[in-house]
């Protein structure tokens, strides 16, 4: 087995101090500017935010406050449009007490597209 960040510790598990040292060494050897290992977590959570709802993201990240999760969620027109399309598809033909003929035209969901 190849270990990316090998560490000889009593527990057999990598420890934070070992990880920091090995990360700094990997940056130095590869010739890239040093960056904090936390950058990996931030990048991962930011990418996941495009594919999952914010509450699931908060759960996976282990955040105790939703305010922390908001740092990773960057809504834009495309993600908003996708969310509205999913909501429209999820309504599943709900027809209790009304139908499209009795709904005022200005209240019907419209999905706008851009060219």
C-alpha positions in Angstrom: 0.0 0.0 0.0 1.3 3.5 -0.9 0.8 6.2 1.7 0.5 9.7 0.5 1.4 11.2 3.9 3.1 8.4 5.9 3.5 8.8 9.6 5.2 6.6 12.2 3.0 7.2 15.2 2.2 5.0 18.2 -1.5 4.8 17.1 -0.7 4.0 13.5 -2.9 6.9 12.4 -1.7 10.1 10.9 -1.8 13.0 13.4 -2.3 16.6 12.7 1.3 17.6 13.3 2.5 14.9 11.0 0.1 15.9 8.3 1.2 19.6 8.4 4.8 18.6 8.1 4.2 16.2 5.3 2.0 18.7 3.4 4.7 21.4 3.7 7.3 18.9 2.4 5.0 17.9 -0.5 4.5 21.5 -1.5 8.2 22.2 -1.3 9.1 19.1 -3.4 6.5 19.8 -6.0 7.5 23.4 -6.3 4.1 24.8 -5.6 3.4 27.7 -3.2 2.4 26.4 0.2 -1.3 26.6 1.1 -3.1 25.4 4.2 -4.4 21.9 4.1 -7.8 23.3 5.1 -8.0 24.5 1.5 -8.9 20.9 0.5 -11.9 20.9 2.8 -13.1 24.3 1.7 -12.8 23.3 -2.0 -14.6 20.0 -1.4 -17.5 21.6 0.5 -17.8 24.4 -2.1 -18.0 21.9 -4.9 -20.5 19.7 -3.0 -22.7 22.8 -2.4 -23.6 22.7 -6.1 -24.9 19.2 -5.9 -26.6 19.0 -2.5 -29.0 21.1 -0.4 -27.4 23.3 2.2 -28.8 21.3 5.1 -27.2 18.1 3.9 -24.0 20.0 3.3 -24.1 21.2 6.9 -24.6 17.7 8.2 -21.8 16.2 6.1 -19.4 19.0 7.2 -20.3 18.6 10.8 -21.3 22.3 11.2 -23.2 23.1 14.4 -24.3 26.5 13.0 -25.8 27.0 9.6 -24.0 30.3 9.4 -20.8 28.4 8.9 -22.3 26.4 6.0 -23.4 29.6 4.3 -19.7 30.3 3.5 -19.7 27.4 1.0 -23.0 28.0 -0.7 -22.8 30.4 -3.6 -26.2 30.6 -5.3 -26.4 31.9 -8.8 -29.0 32.1 -11.5 -28.1 28.6 -12.8 -28.4 26.8 -9.5 -31.6 28.8 -8.7 -33.1 27.7 -12.1 -32.1 24.1 -11.5 -33.7 24.1 -8.0 -36.9 25.6 -9.4 -37.0 23.0 -12.1 -36.5 20.2 -9.6 -39.3 21.7 -7.4 -41.6 21.9 -10.4 -40.9 18.3 -11.4 -41.4 17.1 -7.8 -45.0 18.5 -7.5 -46.0 15.2 -9.2 -49.3 16.3 -10.7 -50.8 17.7 -7.5 -54.4 18.5 -8.4 -56.3 18.6 -5.1 -59.2 21.1 -5.5 -57.9 22.9 -8.6 -56.5 22.4 -12.0 -54.6 24.5 -14.5 -57.9 25.9 -15.9 -58.8 27.5 -12.6 -55.4 28.8 -11.6 -54.8 32.5 -12.6 -52.2 32.7 -15.4 -50.0 35.0 -13.4 -49.6 32.4 -10.6 -48.4 29.5 -12.9 -44.8 28.6 -12.7 -42.7 29.8 -15.6 -39.2 28.6 -16.2 -37.1 31.2 -18.1 -34.2 30.2 -20.2 -31.4 32.4 -21.5 -29.6 32.0 -24.8 
